[in-house]
Amino acid sequence: MAIIQNAYQALRQNTRRSILTMIGIIIGISSVITILSLGRGFESYTVKNLTVSDENNVTVDVSFYPTDYEQFDSGKMRYFSDEDLTFAAQVAGVEAVKYVNEDDNYESITFQVRDTKYNKSLGFVSFDDEKVSLGRKISREENDSHQKVALISRDTAEDLNPTVEKVLGTGIEIEGEFYQIVGIFENDSANLFSMVPDIKIPKKSYRYYTNDGDNPMQIRLSVAGDFKPSAVANKVIKKLTKVGSSRNFGEYMTFDMSELTDGIGKVLKTLTYFISGVAGISLFIAGVGVMNMMYTSVSERTQEIGVRRSVGAKRSDIRNQFLAEGLMLTISSGVIGYIIGYLIALVISTTLPFKVAPDLFTISLTLVITIVIGLVFSITPANMAARKDLVEILR
């Protein structure tokens, strides 16, 4: 306690110099905290919007792909039964299960090109808002007359053929039916959360040829917050493969949205850390300022060191005294920098679609950084003070 009081008194005697040294650390810490807070907030917002349904639950769809569509489309067999929903609900992590019918916006389909299988999202044409970069749009008349035509994204077209122009006019199999590709649209990279499907077809055509609405091909799982959606979905698929009502007539599959969100999360996290590292360069410069101040303090307090040594102070006491001053300077600067950085991030987030909140990671990071700066840049001046020869000081 006495060391802390002495360190405070020493810093207070040179208030102006201490404040100027602290400013550099405060600027560095606040910059890093602002970037980290905004980055982690954006990361959480991104992943949440990609995995959370309209009911604010994390959901994942499980689909059934029969080896013979005709026996299911005829109405003789069901893709999923009520018992299948009961089996799925028994899996740990599943909060609720429901059928996905044709009125839902998106479904997941699988098609094979050469030796590669692709999982794609299937949606329905919205005639007023459709934009195509190649080919043409789908008309309302084609929807009313149940024409089997489709629009696909450029990424899907590239999966079919690297020369996307050659894809126009060809067919793509959607649940046992071939639809002619009449247009290609651009992937909506401007809006990360638009969730535009990879393939769009007329809704009436889909209902007429593929699914009568009373025999849905998908079930939707609501996953508890403490469970990983992909792991829960795999357990459900494994169970349905053993006891599912249609297990002998096809394959249960799921589109693993978690892989997409995990990849996006890693990219955003890496980008945040990189920018924070660039901002953290200022902390190194501030650390040099701390070292310079400590060297100056040691030079100015030579007589004080001599007096303390003459009355019995050990070398370790002198070293600890100057280390305490450096740590007090940097830790107090870190606390102030954290508060300022968080407040700046909070103000900026008011203009953004997500909010920031203090978390244990940024608080711990602030504490660790300031302690490291205090130790690294104060240890050499503190050792120099401890090694001063008492005879030379008193001479």
N, C-alpha and C positions, 0 to 999 in steps of 0.2 A: 504493500500500500504506500509505503514511504517513497519507493522508486517512482510510482505513478504520480504522486504529488510533486516530487522534484522535477519530473519530466514536464508536467504541466506548467510549473513555474518557469522553467527554462524556456519553453516555447513562448510563454506569455511575455517574457522580457524582450523578445524579438518578434512582436506581433506582426509587424508589416512584412518582414521576411518570411515568416511562417505562412501568412495568408497567401502571399504570392506563390510560394512553393505548392501550397494546397490547391491553388486554382488549376494548375496543370493536371493534377491527379483527378480533380473533380470533373474537368472537361473530358478527360479520357474515359473515366468510369461512366459518366452520364451518357456519353456517345455509345459505348458498348451496350449498356442496359437498354437504351432506347431502341437500338437495332434488334437486340435479342427479344425484347418484349413484343415489338411489332412483328418480328419474324415468327416467333412461336405462336402468337395470336393468329396470324394468317395461316400458319400450318394447321392449327386446330380447326380453323374455320373451313379450310379447303377439304380436309379429310371428313369433317362432319357433313358437309354438303354433298359429298360423293357417296356417303354410306347411310345417311339418315333419310327415312321416308317422310311422307307428309304427316304421319302420326308421331314424328320425332322419335321413332325407334330405329335402331340399326337393323336393316333387313337384308336378306339374301334369298334369291330365288333358286329353287331346285326344279329342273325340267326332266321330262321323260321323252326319250327318242326311240320309237318303236322300230323294229326291223321291217315291219310291214304296216304301212299307214292305213291300208284299206280296211283291215279288220277293226281298226279303232274308229275310222271316219264313218263306218257304216252304223255305228252306234251299238254294236254288239259287245264291245269291250270299252272299259274306261281306262284313261291314262292313270288317274289316281282315284282311290276310293276313300270313304270316310275313315276306314281302318288305317289307311296310310297316314292320314293326318294325326290319328291317335298315336301311331308308332313314332312319328316325327316329334310329337309333343313330349314324348317320354325321354327324349335325349337331353342330357344336361346342357343348360345354356339356352334352350328354346323356351321363350316366354309365351309365344302364340303361333299358330299356324292357320293359314287360310288359302283358299284357292285363288289363283290368278286368272281372271277371265278376260275375254276379248275387249272389255271396256278399259282395262289398264293401259297405260301409255306405252310401256315397253315390255318386250319379252326377249329372251335370249335364245339364239339358234346356233346350230353348228353345221358347217359345211366343209367339205374336203376338196382341196385343190392339189392334184398329184398325190404326194405322200404326206401332206400337211393338213391338219385339222385347224379350223379357225372358229373361235367363239365370237359372235357378233350380236349386237342388240338390234331387235326388230321393232319398228314403230309404224305409225300410220301417217299418211299424207295429210298435211294441213294445207288445203288448196290456196288459201289467201296469202300465206307467208312463204311459200316455197320459192327457193332460188336455185338454179342449176348453172353450172359453169360449162358443161358439155351436154349435148342432147336437148331434150325438151322436158317440160313439166307433165305431170299426170292431170288429166282433166276430170271434172266432176262426172261427165258422161261415162268415162271409163270406170269410175267407181260404181255408178248406178247399174252399169251393164256387166259388172263382175269381171272386168278384163284383168288378166294376169300380167301386170306390168309393175316395174319396180324402179325406184331411184336408189342409188348407192353412193356412199361417201368415196372421196378420192382414195383414202387409205384402203378401203375394201376393194376398190377397182385395181389398185396396185397389187393386192394379194392375188387377184384373179389373173392379171396380166400386167407386167411392168409398163407396157405401152397402153395407157388407159383408154386411148381412143378406140382401140380394138375391142374393148369390152362392150361398147354400145351395140345393141342388137343381139347380144348373146343371152343365154339364159342362166339363171341361178336357182338352185333347188331350195325351196323353203317348205319344210315339213311335208315332203313327198310330192309337191307341186312345183313345176317349172314356171318361173316368172321371167318375162323378157325385160332386160335392162334398157330403159329408154332415156335415162338421164343420170348425170354424175354431179354431185354437189360438193362444195368444199367443206372440209372439217372446220368447225367453228372454234378456232383457236383464240378468238378475241374474248370469248366468254367461257371461262373454265367450268362454270356450273350450269351451262345450258343443257347438258346431257342429251344432245342431239343423237338419235339412233344412227347406227351404221347403215341400215337398210330401211327404206320406207315403201310401203305398199298401200293400195286402197283398202280401207277397212272393210268395206262390204265384200270385196273379193276374198279377203282373208276369212271372214266369217262364212262365206258361201262354200269355199273350197276346203278349208282346213279345219275349222273349229266351229261347231254349232252353238257354242256358248254354254252348253250343258255338260261339256266334257273337256274341262281345261287341262292343258298340258303342263302346267306349272303350279307349284305351291310356293307360298312366300313365308319364310321363317322370320319372326321377330326375335332378335338375339339379345340376351341380357348384356348389360354394359361391361360386366367383368369377364366376358368370354370373347375370344377371337372369332369373328364371323366365319372365316374360311374353315377353321377347325371344327366348328359346330356343323357347318354344311357337310363337310366330309364324313362326320359321324352319322348324320342323317342318311346320306347316300349309302354308306356302308350298311346301315340297318335296313333300309329299303331294299337293297340288293339281296339281303338274306330273307326278308319276310314280306316285301312289297307285293301288292296284288298283281302287278304286271312284270315282275322281276324276270320271268322267263321269256318275255316277248320284246325286250329292248334294253336300253341302258339309261340309268339315272346320271345326270350331269348337272353342273352348276357353273355359272360364270363367276370366276373369282375376282370380285371387285377389290378385295383386300390387297391383291398384288399390285393393282393400279394405284390404290391409295398409299400403300407402303412405299412404292417407287416415288410418287409425288412428294410424300413426306420426307424421304431421304434427300431428294433434290433440294427442296426448300430449306431443310435443316443445314445441308452443306453450304448452300448459298448464304444463309444467315451467318454461319460461323466464319465464312470467308470474309464477308463484309465487316463482321465484328473484329476479325483479326487485323484488317486494314485500319479500322478505327483504333484498335489497341496499340498501334505503333506510337500514338501520342502518350500512352502510359509508359513506354520505355523512355521517351524523352523526359516525361515528368519524373521518372525514377532517377535519371541523371541529375535533375534539379535537386532532388532530395539528397543525393550523395554530395553534391556541391555545397548545399546548405550545412550538412553535417560536418564536412571538412572545415568549413569556415567557423562553425561553432566550436569545434575541437581546438582550432588555433586561437580563438579569442578567449577560451576558458582554460588556458594552460595553468594559470595561477590557481584557479579553483581546483583543478585536478591535483596540483601539488599539495594544496592545503588538505584535501580529503585523504590523499595518500599518507601525509605526515601524521594524521590523527588515527590511522589504522585501517583505512579503506583498502581492500584488496584489488588486484587487477580485475578480477571478475566483477567486482562491484562497479568499477568504472565502465567496463564493457557493457554490463547490463543497463546502466544508467542511459548511455547513448543509444543502445538498442531500443529501450523503452520510449525514448523521445521520437526515434524514427517510426516505430510502430504506432504510437499515438497520433503522429502526424498523418500517416497514410490511412490508418483505419478510420479516423474521423473524416478524412477526405472521401474515403470510399462510401461511408454512410450517407454523407451529404450528396455525393455523386449519384448514388442509387436513388435517393428520393427525387432529385432533379430529373434524372433520366426516366424514371417511372412516370412522373408528372408530365413530362414532355410527350411520352408515348401515349399517355391517357388522353391528352389534349388532341393529339393527331388522330387517335382512334375514333374521336367523335365525328370525324368526317369520313370514316371508313365503315364498311358493313360488318365489322367485327370489333370486339372489345378486348382489351388487355387486362391481365390480372397478375398480381405478384405471385411468384411461385418459388418453391424451395430451391430450384436449380439456380436462378439468377441471384437469389440472396446468398446462397453458398458460394457462387462464383465470385461475387463482389468481395466477400470476406476472404476467400483464398487469394485473390489477386492482390488485395491491399496488404495482406500479411506477407506475401512473397516479395512484393515491392519493398515493404519496410525492412525485411530481413536482408534481401540481396543488396540493396543500395545503402544500408546502414552498417552492415557488418564490418566492412573495411575501415570506415572512419572510427567505429567503436573500438576495433582492435588497435588502431593507431593510438587512440587515447589511452588504452590500457597498457600499451607498451612504452609509454613515455617514462623516461628515467627520472626518478625522484631527485637524484643529486643534480642532474642537469636543470630540472625545473627550478630548484631552490638556489642555484648558483647565481 
